[in-house]
Amino acid sequence: MAFFKFNNICVAGVACAVPRNEVKTESYKQLFGDEEVEKFMDMTGVRASHRTLEHQTCSDLGFRAARELLAHKGVKPEEIGAVIFSSHSPDYRRPATAFVLQYRLGIPKEAVCYDISLGCSSLVVGMQTVASIMNTGDIKKALLFVGDTAGKSVYPEDRSSAMLFGEAGAVMLLEKTDDPKDEINALVRSDGSGYRYMIVPGGGYRNQHASEDVVMCEDGNPRTLMNSFIQGTSVFTFTIFDVPRLIKDFFAQTETTPDQYDCFAFHQANLYILKQIAKKTKIDFGRMPITLDRYGNTSGASAIVSLCDRYGNDSENRTIKVMACGFGIGISLGATSFEINTADILPIFEDDAIFEDGLITDPNQLYEKK
């Protein structure tokens, strides 16, 4: 069992940002028809989402969130010893986006930086990775970035996905402490047999120059090989059976019960799935913040978006116990628990800024000017 327990490490703060561009789900009625859109909204709960500009990335959003969080905490960039970017939406195929964020934030060259290629479970696995680094080294503070711009890979006329995804970038500050009561737990599972369940088949190095011809798929949705495919039935089965099992195992491993948690910050897959998970695990649904109605399915950023939405304007200075859960593409799933002060959960920021120096439209831009 891939269970991890870390003492003397705490979650010192979280922040997130979304694009200013809000898309109402009902605006798709002209494309898909009233009945189809109403049915979608009832099943998924998605009534609006935020979408990035053409050249805006989730690292742009994460950058804004990180600046706000560091300023709020009074932490200087030179104090950061690790930058981990966990996402399926990098700025480039190479190099890793973590290096771009290190440069933009002014974090020292001594810091360790790398990317983790993960989607919906990126927060849980990212926390486990960062805590492992801090547990074995001399790094005192680290930044974990999560988020996706999944909407960019969706075919515009794909009814199953076009209305589902929102886009966001989020950041978590982790710190070493002298208090052994500061504790992070994580349980992670993977099932590579489901790699086809959620996939963009083209554009990688196995099929780099895949055809971009539009194909009418068996589920009645048009797509190209460069677009996201979601096998809805297989994904639904996985979330209804495997995810509740993971959560129950996490409770058993940590010797906790649902009533010991103040908040369940879960991946915002869809409303029906979240209700089924809560029912099967005896989680109080009222303690599970729902944000997909206004922000859509924001992939790996979901948990932090939910925390910022619920507590970002909380005037009380109190510590809450959080269980976060991510599940999806991979297939990958994981659960984690930690405590955080509500004063260190920032409100959701809206931002349209783009890293202009990072927009390279001509190879000659890459040559340094003397």
Summary of the structure (lengths in Angstrom):
residues: 370
radius of gyration: 19.9
end to end distance: 55.3
largest distance: 64.5
contacts: 1317
relative contact order: 0.20
helix: 37%
strand: 25%
